[in-house]
Amino acid sequence: MTDATARAAALLKEHRESIDRLDAILVYTLAERFKHTQSVGRLKATHDLPPSDPVREAEQIARLERLAEEADLDPEFARKFLNFVISEVIRHHERLQK
């Protein structure tokens, strides 16, 4: 193995370790987020409120797109990601209302 190949392998290992740490942060952050949305869902079910709030959802999507642009992340990706999360939250809220 050449020195350049060894350095590349070491850099690759460092990047992968960072990715692994960030993946763990994402999972724990999503878990915390869903704990709060479950509380919201129970509150909505208790007070007979609709499981979705289209105005809030649109505001959140616009906010996340702005944050994505600031973070140099593709806003389209951010919107798709948040839409997926919102659809899961609504599904959970609908289940709580049954």
Beta strands, then each sheet from edge to edge (+ up, - down):
end
